[in-house]
Amino acid sequence: MNHAQSKLDWFQVVILTQQAALRARLRRITSSEAELDDLCSEVLTRAYATEDWGRITAGRAYLYSIARNLVIDIARRGKVVAFETMADLESLQPVYDGETQLLA
């Protein structure tokens, strides 16, 4: 199997299976469906663009990290950050249980 197909397979199995969980988390901090769609698309795009994709096995944690960084970037660009936005950043922290840590 070639490199491109391997990466696509990884993306479908590890990343896309977590898309619903990502949308549910981001729905808490967005004001509209259009913004939610944009955020989800950007997170998935950044995930697919990673060079070291083969080492990533915890798709949900990886997506939440990307989402958290993206929200921080957006907040920095806005320079005015609502307290609610900062509190919502905590909800994007991945929750690690023993099994998830072992798999990672």
C-alpha positions as CSV (number, residue, x, y, z in Angstrom):
1,M,0.0,0.0,0.0
2,N,1.4,3.4,-0.8
3,H,1.9,6.3,1.6
4,A,-1.1,8.3,0.5
5,Q,-3.5,5.4,0.9
6,S,-2.0,4.5,4.3
7,K,-2.5,8.0,5.5
8,L,-6.1,8.1,4.2
9,D,-6.8,4.8,5.9
10,W,-5.4,6.2,9.2
11,F,-7.5,9.3,8.9
12,Q,-10.7,7.3,8.3
13,V,-10.1,4.9,11.2
14,V,-8.4,7.0,13.8
15,I,-9.7,10.6,13.1
16,L,-13.0,10.5,11.3
17,T,-14.5,8.1,13.8
18,Q,-14.1,10.8,16.4
19,Q,-15.8,13.6,14.4
20,A,-19.2,13.3,16.2
21,A,-17.4,13.6,19.6
22,L,-15.5,16.7,18.3
23,R,-18.7,18.3,17.1
24,A,-20.4,17.7,20.4
25,R,-17.5,19.3,22.3
26,L,-17.2,22.3,20.0
27,R,-21.0,22.9,20.0
28,R,-20.7,24.0,23.6
29,I,-18.5,27.0,22.6
30,T,-19.9,28.1,19.3
31,S,-22.6,30.6,18.6
32,S,-23.8,29.2,15.3
33,E,-23.9,26.0,13.1
34,A,-21.8,27.8,10.5
35,E,-19.1,28.5,13.0
36,L,-19.3,24.9,14.3
37,D,-18.9,23.6,10.7
38,D,-15.9,25.9,10.2
39,L,-14.2,24.9,13.4
40,C,-14.7,21.2,12.7
41,S,-13.4,21.5,9.2
42,E,-10.3,23.4,10.3
43,V,-9.6,20.8,13.1
44,L,-10.0,17.9,10.6
45,T,-7.8,19.7,8.0
46,R,-5.1,20.3,10.6
47,A,-5.3,16.7,11.7
48,Y,-4.9,15.4,8.1
49,A,-2.0,17.8,7.5
50,T,0.1,16.4,10.3
51,E,3.4,14.9,9.1
52,D,3.8,12.5,12.0
53,W,0.4,10.9,11.5
54,G,1.6,7.3,12.0
55,R,2.3,7.8,15.7
56,I,-1.1,9.1,16.5
57,T,-3.4,6.4,17.8
58,A,-5.6,8.4,20.2
59,G,-7.7,10.3,17.7
60,R,-10.1,11.9,20.1
61,A,-7.3,13.3,22.3
62,Y,-5.5,14.5,19.2
63,L,-8.5,16.3,17.8
64,Y,-9.3,17.9,21.2
65,S,-5.8,19.2,21.4
66,I,-6.0,20.7,17.9
67,A,-9.4,22.2,18.7
68,R,-8.1,23.7,21.9
69,N,-5.2,25.3,20.1
70,L,-7.4,26.6,17.4
71,V,-9.8,28.2,19.9
72,I,-6.8,29.8,21.6
73,D,-5.6,31.1,18.3
74,I,-9.0,32.6,17.4
75,A,-9.2,34.2,20.9
76,R,-5.8,35.7,20.5
77,R,-6.7,37.2,17.1
78,G,-9.8,38.7,18.7
79,K,-7.8,40.1,21.6
80,V,-11.0,40.3,23.7
81,V,-11.7,37.0,25.3
82,A,-14.9,36.3,27.1
83,F,-14.6,34.4,30.4
84,E,-17.0,31.8,29.0
85,T,-14.6,31.1,26.2
86,M,-11.8,30.5,28.6
87,A,-13.9,28.3,30.7
88,D,-15.0,26.3,27.6
89,L,-11.3,25.7,26.8
90,E,-11.3,23.4,29.8
91,S,-13.9,21.2,28.2
92,L,-11.5,20.6,25.3
93,Q,-8.9,19.1,27.6
94,P,-8.8,15.4,26.8
95,V,-9.8,13.1,29.6
96,Y,-7.2,10.4,30.1
97,D,-8.1,7.1,31.7
98,G,-5.6,4.3,32.3
99,E,-6.5,2.5,29.1
100,T,-6.2,5.6,26.9
101,Q,-2.8,6.4,28.4
102,L,-1.6,2.9,27.7
103,L,-2.8,3.1,24.1
104,A,-1.2,6.4,23.5
